[in-house]
Amino acid sequence: MRAGIGGLAPMSPTEAMFLLFESPSHPMHVATLTLFDPPKDTASGAHAADMVERLHANTEASELFRKWPIRPLHGYPWWRSERIVDLGYHVRHSAVPGDGTMAELLRLVSQMHSIPLDPQHPMWEMHVIEGLTDGRTAVYTKFHLSLTDGASGMRLLHRTLSVDPDSRDCPAPWSPSVAAPAPHQSLDPREVLWSGLIITREIAAAVPTLVRAGYHGLTEETLTLPLQSPPTIFNAPTGRARKVSARSWPLKRLRRLAARTGAPLDVVVLTMCAGALRTYLLDQYALPDAPLTAMLPVPLNLGEGPTIRPGGDRGIGAMVVSLATDEGDPLARLNRIADSVAHTSGVVAALSRTQFQLISALTLSPIMLDPVRRVLDDIPPPFNVMISYTPGPTRPRYWNGAHLDAVYPIPTLARGQALSITLTSRSGQLHVAVVGDRTAVPHLHRIIGHLDAALTDLDTAVGAASP
């Protein structure tokens, strides 16, 4: 019998979707790997244990971290809340095996990321990991997508941090002061009907804009649409096993390239990713003739001027851009990617927030065709890879004196999508994590090396083109 069970609440359709679409071979969780330098006053090797003790002391938890799913009569899922969270279950103390290198840590994180969350408990975990030879402490935090998306989970973690290295009262992510109560869904039929009418009006208003943009984009070959993507090994059937690789680069190196080319920083990063994917597929004798496409949760916006103007925040959505992987010249590839991003951003800027999110749902809906694509090879994938960005703190941050040294967001993989690249920035660094299906994407760690080579190739090409 469970101790301390609270009341029931209906799930929103989005929350329910992530639970209903989950299967043993397709876990629907996101995670973050953070690395901390221990405070100078902490005894050698004692920081991880001290962190676990401090986390366990935060016994009061917000509603978000107390709820777990139930399905009455195996029907539509609802939330049920714990009154007391078992922190001994959710917060775990682990160690890096082997010789304690970053490679060993990533192998451990790959195994952790392959394991689904247990729906018999609130669906989140935090693993505090010791044993790195460089003395840092790693924290792997995992959330189910029905609780929060990757960007929101990152914001929760950042809210626990302080700019003061002497502060020793930092909260845990589940503390009520950090995680605000989740809004409850209204079941009033009048409100549901009114929302439906508003959405219908927004769809009708978006149609002329999309028709105009689509006509000009297709005639000028600058608009990338879903289901225009070539089949690749990145769009093979996937299982549960994951591999994770990660590395960091100084942002000043990428900003220098952006200044020299006149391209937004976002485009420089996409060109870096495109070059790495091109080289990886060439090595596998698997590069298609048509250019790969990337799905970007919008806005990518790495900070050097918004990708999308005007209209402000569009929320979480999706746009598909070309990566020009059929182009061998890095500088020509950058220019083609810049054209694709600019035109697609122009389309998005003409839409309201609601219209954009509705169009995003249509953009992503072909993912549901993955079971059909296994039978009918003529149906192309909606996109080839996902490349996403979550901004991090621009100033140094600390958790009870421990300096935040690196942050790597680790996403889920959708059906038929075997590779994802995630980026975040922190204090002048760009942190990149590459996540792939263990079988569909062999030698995943090579992509990290190809990212560095692609950045060097672009730098060389820009230098050769300069007067």
C-alpha positions, 0 to 999 in steps of 0.5 A, a space after each residue: 500500500 502506498 503511503 500518503 496518496 492525494 487526489 486525482 486530476 485530469 491530464 491535459 491532452 499533451 501530457 496524456 499523449 506522451 504517456 499513450 505514445 510511450 512503449 518499452 522500446 520508446 521511452 519518452 523522457 528528457 534529461 540533463 547532465 550537469 558537471 560541478 567543481 566542488 567547493 574548495 572547502 570540501 574534503 577530497 571525494 566527499 562532495 557527491 555524498 554531501 550533495 546527496 545529503 543536502 538534496 535529501 534535506 529538501 523534503 517538501 516537494 511541489 505538486 509537479 514532483 509528487 504526481 504519478 499517472 494512473 489509467 482508470 479501467 485502462 482508459 484516459 490517464 489521470 494524475 494522482 498525487 503523493 503527499 510524501 515523496 520518497 527521496 531515497 528512491 528518486 535521488 540516487 548516489 552513483 559512481 563512474 566505473 572504470 578509470 573515471 574518464 569523461 568517456 566512462 561517464 558518458 557510457 554510464 549516462 547512456 545506460 541510464 538514459 536507456 531505462 524508462 521511468 517507472 510509472 508507479 512513482 512520480 516520473 523523475 530521477 536524479 543521479 549524483 555521480 562521483 568518481 571522475 578523475 578530474 574531481 568534478 561531480 556529475 548530476 544526471 536528472 531525468 524527467 518524463 515529458 508528461 511532466 515537463 519538456 527539456 527547456 522547462 526542466 533546464 529552467 527548473 535546474 537553473 533556478 536552484 543555482 546562485 550567483 554567490 559562491 558563498 551561498 549554502 542555502 540553495 534549494 532542490 529542483 522539487 522545492 515549492 519555491 522553485 517549481 510553480 504549481 502546474 495549471 489545471 485543465 478546465 473541464 467546463 464544456 463552454 470553455 472547451 467549445 470557446 477554445 475550439 472556436 478560437 483555434 478554428 479562427 486562427 487556422 483559417 487566418 493562417 491559411 493565406 499567409 502559408 499559401 503565399 509563403 509556400 508559393 514563393 518559397 517553393 518557386 525560389 527553392 528556399 522553403 523546406 517542407 515536411 516529407 521532403 527529407 531523403 531517407 537516411 540511416 538516421 531515420 531507421 527503426 529504433 529501439 530503447 538502447 541509447 548512446 550519448 556523446 558530448 563536448 564544449 566549444 568556446 562561443 567566441 570562436 563561433 562568434 568570430 566566424 559569424 562576424 566574418 561571414 555576416 551570418 547569424 550565430 545560429 547559422 554558423 552552428 547549423 553549418 557546423 552540425 551539417 558538416 559533421 553529419 555530411 562527413 559521418 555519412 560519407 564515412 558510412 557510405 550513406 550520404 544521400 544525394 538530396 540535402 538532409 533536413 533538420 527540425 528546429 524547436 523554435 526559436 533556436 536563437 543562440 543570442 546574436 539577434 533573434 532568428 524570428 522577428 517580429 511578433 516576439 515569443 512563439 513558444 515551443 514549436 517546430 520548423 524544418 530547414 535544409 542542411 545543404 549536406 549535398 554541398 561540399 564547400 563549407 562557405 557555400 553550405 553556410 550561405 544555403 543554410 542561411 537562406 533556408 533559415 531566413 525564409 522559414 523564419 519569415 514564414 513563422 514571423 507572420 503567424 501568431 503564437 497559436 497559429 505557429 503551434 498549430 502548424 508545428 503540430 502538422 509539421 510533426 504529425 508525419 512522425 505518426 506515419 513511422 509504422 507505415 513507413 516501415 511497410 511503404 518505403 516511398 513515404 519519406 521521413 518528416 525530417 532527418 535530425 532534430 537540432 535544439 537549443 536551450 539557453 543557459 546562464 550567462 554568469 557563473 552559477 553555484 549550487 551550495 558553493 559548487 561551481 557549475 562547469 558544464 550543462 548537456 541537455 539530453 533529449 528523447 528520440 521520436 519514432 523513426 528518428 535515431 539522432 538528435 543534437 542538443 545545444 546550450 550556452 553557459 558563461 561563454 561556452 557552447 555545450 553540445 550533446 549528441 544522442 543516438 540509437 545504439 544500433 542505428 547510429 554506429 560509432 556515434 562518438 565520431 560525430 563529436 570529432 566531426 563537429 570540431 573538424 567542420 568548424 575548422 573547415 569553415 574557418 579555413 574556407 572563410 579565411 581563404 575567401 577573405 581579401 
